[in-house]
Amino acid sequence: MRLFSRSVVFPLCLLVGSLLAVVAGALHPDLAGQDGAAQLAAIARSRTWPAIHWAFLFSFPLALTGLVGVIRRHVGTAGESPVRAGILVATFAYASWVLIVAFMGGAGWALARSFATSDAGMTATRAVFVFDMLRPFVLDAQRVAGFALALATALFGWGVLDGQVLPRWLGAGGVAAGAVGMLLALVFREDTKADQAAFVLPVVWQVATAVVMLRGRL
């Protein structure tokens, strides 16, 4: 059991968590560029909306647990300090990401149902008003989460390059994915698809890292 936990559990958690985020992202309706009323209507039409957001929320602790395995592989190497910094920044990133996912999956879903089932009067107007007032806050959290996750990925990539425990292409890929993600988060507004794309390469890097670690242990 001890051998199993050391060899498989961390990369398996990273793989499952990252794949959950990938699937949830692929199934998520495209809301970019729509006003509050249009977004609430689209949310109300999506029967899988709660499941998508629960998949995101459950994926975050799994991915963080899996990233601990990257630290474990680099203890005592030259890459230990960057990967330890990476897990701290990744924890902040996922905590920030939780804000928009929990808001959209909980309050967003409740407001969307209220909007869809009420008359086009005061109740619907209030639902749109509340949604429009709170959405900028969680979008800001999303933008900083994308930047932080990209930064964490760059730090992990730096640690992999210095530690020379995992393949160099994985370290270079982490640095590159992190740099692109940070650039997207810095340049594009938080309500654009380009800003949301800041999450894509870091999550893909996590999938690749999990596969590499699993292949080396199974």
HELIX and SHEET records of a PDB file:
HELIX    1   1 ARG A    2  PHE A    4  1                                   3    
HELIX    2   2 SER A    5  VAL A    9  3                                   5    
HELIX    3   3 PHE A   10  LEU A   27  1                                  18    
HELIX    4   4 GLY A   36  ARG A   45  1                                  10    
HELIX    5   5 TRP A   49  HIS A   74  1                                  26    
HELIX    6   6 GLU A   80  ALA A  102  1                                  23    
HELIX    7   7 PHE A  103  ALA A  107  3                                   5    
HELIX    8   8 GLY A  108  THR A  117  1                                  10    
HELIX    9   9 MET A  122  GLY A  163  1                                  42    
HELIX   10  10 ARG A  168  VAL A  187  1                                  20    
HELIX   11  11 LYS A  193  GLN A  196  1                                   4    
HELIX   12  12 ALA A  197  PHE A  199  5                                   3    
HELIX   13  13 VAL A  200  ARG A  215  1                                  16    
END                                                                             
